[in-house]
Amino acid sequence: MRFKGTVIRTSSWLLDVLIGLYAIGFLAMIVMLIVNGNAPNEFSLILPGKNYLSWIAQPEVVAGPGMEGVFGVTDVHPIGYRLGIEFKDNRFYILYIPTLIYALIYFYVMILLGRLVRSAKNDDFFNYKNVSRLRIIGLIILSTQVFNWLSTFIKGWFFDNYLVSTDITHTKSIAIALPNLFSSPVVIGLLILIISEAFAHGLKLKQEQDLTI
Amino acid sequence: MAIIVNVDVMLAKRKMQSKELAEKVGITLANLSILKTGKAKAIRFSTLEAICEALDCQPGDILEYMPIE
């Protein structure tokens, strides 16, 4: 019980701090964007190395002394390229919209997590509000992966249509590297959804138990 | 629900108050109210036994099946 109390208190405190910091950062961004009018008009376009290849300026890497007979380096190429893109007109404001939406969603998830922890703190964890909170969090996490795929597609489309490079080639690779099981948003989202369903079932059982006289 | 709980009828017949029955059976007034209003999902045999003992009746006097049309 003591351990549970410590975990809940620490989580609650950390979430409150994170929400506070995030709110300050978010407000600062809005102020910078609207009031000041000095929003940076330079954006980074990150091209993942598995889809974009360049054979220019490759660093030379060879096996170290004494290791020549053990292994050899066959291929060296960067795992990604960061292009700084500066917009010359005001259209760059459009690019802030997805960032703002993402920030709002992130903020909402933090608030939901905070409410979950608070309900655990008040020993009122099993209620239908928490079930829907868990469902929303699971679905949002799943959707982040969809946004991720979408952004990769948009980056490729932007690169193919609006940028010209003789040094970097878009290979249009569809190879999907196996993601780390526990850091993949799909797995985490599905896990949270399953937990929320288990929660809903537990809640139903609890209600039946409560209504057994 | 197709099962009707007739505890209030038996209470009236025995001229007993809900509070007294709750005390005799060993349940709270709130739980007795849940039972009387038909919100209860289930009833333990031990509770049924205690109610029958307190009201000097049979389970059939308390519970009735009425099909939903």
Contacts between the chains, C-beta under 8 A, distances in Angstrom:
chain1	res1	chain2	res2	distance
A	207	B	41	7.7
A	208	B	41	4.9
A	208	B	42	7.0
A	211	B	34	6.4
A	211	B	39	6.4
A	211	B	40	5.3
A	211	B	41	4.0
A	211	B	42	7.2
A	212	B	40	7.1
A	212	B	41	6.0
A	212	B	42	4.2
A	212	B	43	7.1
A	212	B	44	6.5
A	213	B	27	6.3
A	213	B	31	5.0
A	213	B	32	7.7
A	213	B	34	6.3
A	213	B	35	4.9
A	213	B	40	5.0
A	213	B	42	7.5
A	213	B	43	5.2
A	213	B	44	6.9
A	213	B	47	5.4
